[in-house]
Amino acid sequence: MRVLACVGWLLMLALSLGASPAWAGAQREEDLAHHVASAMRRSLTDPNPPRLVFEHAEDGEAWLDEMSARLAKRIPDEFVRRRLLTAIHYEATRAGLDPQLVLGLIQVESGFNKYAISPAGARGLMQVMPFWVRQIGSREHSLFDLTTNLRYGCTILRHYLDRERGDLFRALGRYNGSLGKAEYPDMVLGAWRRHWDYSPPPRRARRADP
């Protein structure tokens, strides 16, 4: 009884602190065509450190400031928050994904808990199943590493989006292992639109060089 009471108290404490339970856990392991697996492996290889990918630096700073303010309640540490957002923007952009979509997915999947584990064993921010490491990665890859997890997650979502010929609703269903059901895609798209939708502010006119 004491153990049950302790577990219940810890759950209530987590919920009061805004923690979210891990949602994922049903990504399907599949036999990948050789060229698909090779392309996914190549996408995991990038020696460059994460950075904001904007044509103009001031646009990147405006995005980072805005997203950081929105994320502050979930991640109070500003340095950690801005580092995470920079990595999200970089990995999403590399994969041809909207960074705001990825933010919505992470909110639903893990509540921004990099150590989240689903009942089925999906891990980290984007709740990646460990079989992906065997299929397209290396044994030394840790899915609890921030950048590694984001790179896997974005690569996998890109794969599903390509497989579904750009149909985001079906790609999200495959990502969660709930293809054909509306609940998960609706949750991710709702989180994206309600919390992370972003329109850049008008850029100030630059003075012409004399």
C-alpha positions in Angstrom: 0.0 0.0 0.0 2.8 2.3 0.8 4.4 1.7 -2.6 1.1 2.4 -4.4 0.6 5.6 -2.4 4.1 6.7 -3.2 3.6 6.0 -7.0 0.3 7.9 -6.9 2.0 10.9 -5.2 4.8 11.0 -7.7 2.3 10.9 -10.6 0.3 13.8 -9.1 3.6 15.7 -8.6 4.6 15.1 -12.2 1.3 16.3 -13.5 1.3 19.4 -11.2 4.7 20.3 -12.7 3.4 20.1 -16.2 5.0 16.8 -17.1 3.4 14.8 -20.0 3.3 11.0 -20.2 5.1 9.5 -23.2 2.5 9.0 -26.0 4.4 7.0 -28.6 5.1 3.3 -28.7 3.7 1.7 -31.8 6.1 2.7 -34.6 6.2 -0.3 -36.8 9.4 -2.1 -37.7 9.5 -2.7 -41.4 11.8 -4.1 -44.0 13.4 -1.1 -45.6 14.4 -1.2 -49.3 18.2 -1.0 -49.5 18.2 2.4 -51.2 15.8 3.7 -48.5 17.9 2.4 -45.7 21.0 3.8 -47.3 19.5 7.2 -47.7 18.3 7.3 -44.1 21.8 6.3 -42.9 23.3 9.1 -44.9 20.8 11.6 -43.4 22.1 10.7 -39.9 25.6 11.7 -40.8 26.4 15.3 -40.4 29.6 16.6 -38.6 28.3 20.2 -38.4 27.0 21.5 -35.0 23.3 22.5 -34.9 22.6 26.1 -35.9 19.7 28.3 -36.9 19.0 28.1 -40.7 17.8 31.5 -41.7 18.7 33.7 -44.6 19.1 36.6 -42.3 20.5 36.3 -38.8 18.0 38.7 -37.3 15.1 36.5 -38.5 16.7 33.6 -36.7 17.0 35.6 -33.5 13.4 36.7 -33.7 12.3 33.1 -34.1 14.5 31.9 -31.3 13.3 34.7 -28.9 9.6 33.9 -29.6 9.9 30.2 -29.3 12.0 30.5 -26.2 9.3 32.6 -24.5 6.7 30.0 -25.4 8.8 27.1 -24.1 9.9 28.9 -20.9 7.2 27.2 -18.6 8.3 23.8 -19.7 12.1 24.4 -19.7 13.0 27.2 -17.3 16.7 27.1 -18.0 17.2 29.6 -20.9 20.5 28.1 -22.0 19.0 24.6 -22.3 15.9 26.0 -23.9 17.7 27.9 -26.6 20.1 25.1 -27.3 17.2 22.7 -27.8 15.3 25.1 -30.1 18.4 25.6 -32.2 18.8 21.9 -32.6 15.1 21.4 -33.4 15.3 24.1 -36.1 18.4 22.7 -37.6 17.3 19.0 -37.7 13.8 19.8 -38.9 15.2 22.1 -41.7 17.7 19.4 -42.7 14.9 17.0 -43.1 12.7 19.4 -45.0 10.2 19.6 -42.1 8.6 22.7 -40.6 10.3 23.3 -37.2 6.9 24.3 -35.7 5.5 20.9 -36.7 8.3 19.2 -34.9 7.7 21.3 -31.8 4.1 20.2 -31.8 5.1 16.6 -32.3 7.5 16.7 -29.4 4.9 18.4 -27.2 2.6 15.5 -27.8 5.2 12.7 -27.7 7.2 13.5 -24.7 6.2 16.9 -23.3 9.9 18.0 -24.0 11.3 15.3 -21.6 14.5 14.1 -23.2 14.5 11.0 -20.9 10.8 10.0 -21.6 10.2 6.3 -22.2 6.9 5.0 -23.5 5.3 1.7 -22.3 6.6 0.1 -25.6 10.1 1.4 -25.2 10.1 4.5 -27.4 12.7 6.9 -26.2 13.5 10.6 -25.9 12.0 13.8 -27.1 10.6 12.4 -30.4 9.9 8.9 -28.9 12.1 6.9 -31.3 11.8 3.1 -31.1 15.2 1.4 -30.5 14.9 -0.8 -33.5 15.7 2.2 -35.7 19.2 2.2 -34.3 19.7 -1.3 -35.5 18.2 -0.6 -38.9 19.8 2.7 -39.9 22.2 3.7 -37.1 25.1 2.5 -35.0 25.3 0.8 -31.6 27.0 3.9 -30.1 24.0 6.1 -30.9 22.0 7.0 -27.8 18.4 8.0 -28.3 18.6 10.0 -25.0 21.1 12.3 -26.6 19.3 15.4 -27.7 20.8 15.9 -31.1 20.8 12.2 -31.9 17.1 11.8 -31.0 16.1 14.8 -33.0 18.0 13.6 -36.0 16.5 10.1 -35.9 13.0 11.5 -35.3 13.1 14.0 -38.2 14.7 11.4 -40.5 11.9 8.9 -39.7 9.1 11.4 -40.1 10.6 12.5 -43.4 10.7 8.9 -44.5 7.0 8.4 -43.7 6.1 11.7 -45.4 7.9 10.6 -48.6 6.2 7.2 -48.3 2.8 8.8 -48.1 3.6 11.2 -50.9 3.4 14.3 -48.8 0.2 13.4 -46.9 1.1 14.7 -43.4 -2.0 13.2 -41.7 -1.0 9.7 -42.8 2.7 10.2 -42.2 1.9 11.2 -38.6 -0.2 8.1 -38.3 2.7 5.9 -39.4 5.0 7.8 -37.0 2.8 6.8 -34.1 1.8 3.4 -35.4 -1.8 4.5 -35.6 -2.3 4.8 -39.3 -5.9 5.3 -40.2 -6.9 6.8 -36.8 -7.4 10.5 -36.4 -6.6 11.0 -32.7 -2.8 11.2 -32.9 -2.5 13.3 -36.1 -5.1 15.7 -34.7 -3.3 16.0 -31.5 0.0 16.9 -33.2 -1.6 19.3 -35.7 -3.6 20.9 -32.9 -0.5 21.4 -30.8 1.3 22.9 -33.8 -1.5 25.4 -34.5 -2.4 26.3 -31.0 1.1 26.6 -29.5 3.8 26.8 -32.1 2.3 28.5 -35.2 4.6 31.4 -36.1 4.6 34.3 -38.6 7.9 36.2 -38.7 7.7 39.9 -37.9 8.2 42.4 -40.8 11.9 43.0 -41.4 13.1 46.5 -40.9 14.1 48.2 -44.1 17.8 48.3 -44.4 19.6 51.6 -45.0 21.2 51.8 -48.4 25.0 51.8 -48.4 26.3 55.3 -49.1 
